[in-house]
């Protein structure tokens, strides 16, 4: 029998006042026909949970795409209201949007605070709940749409057909078929394993194996090349590889023996490399790029050889500085995406979005201000982000989208 860990469901409801214009006259005129905007075709190639192949050149113009706007936040005492309301644009409410991915038509984000998966249509801004039952405490159950349960879903990626989610609280990897919203468990402890564990808690570990035999410890970032998934197994300080077709899990890089909350730092091959709190991860199909959060660095892994190198930042030194390679400084870089030419990084400790040119390792700041966290739309340093927890990032081949976690919004950067 399937198990739900939730003792009680906390449902958060928000009242929205929406005005609607009235018609005039005597009612004899036919109702006007509203023509929806034509769909915007995807551009680029689906890779790494984004659309790649077209180099972006963002001017740093930041707007709020979904979730409360500045007026709604000011009316709420300066705190952007959280919730789980499906609606268009600024009328929608999100609850701790964490990571974000796209197939070029829709955005998909993990609502970490509500343990749901949300979908936002890029053309219309319509936000809907794709999967997961709204819960303050989470649970674990495979099923269709809102009949499924998650517990602190964190990372998310897509191959264009399916979504793959790191269900961090359940220490496993879930698969969602986009067209049907069917949720299954691909790797990590399944319901039977969790139900048999003490207090019904899904076990942690670092075991390689197929499907339910594999073990993770607070997996966070996830990406895909269409054949494999690559997961930042954050509390194990490792990068794991999952063959999508079989569910086979192996450790690609990093050494969990250095974990225990401290991690390490070393360039090298495979398990000779060391990470500390790796979080965001993306791929161009040849390499992986990882935000090594506690080391304040950006790491590169050649998939074929498992060679790990540091391409930007200096381990043990955090700050805010643009520059090339080790001359650049970060403060707990979180999530990362790529257009195939540059990396775009949410530098949450600095409340900024950074750009890293892959060919030159040149780092620049494109939006936000390190000395001024908050919430404001604007251009470059006049824009404001909160960076307490996450800020996932992706691209549809035209612009960037950031899940501004603490502000409960999704922002667009052009």
Order of alpha helices (4+ residues) and beta strands (2+ residues): beta-beta-beta-alpha-beta-beta-beta-beta-beta-beta-beta-beta-beta-alpha-beta-beta-beta-beta-beta-beta-beta-beta-beta-beta-beta-beta-beta-beta-beta-beta-beta-beta-beta
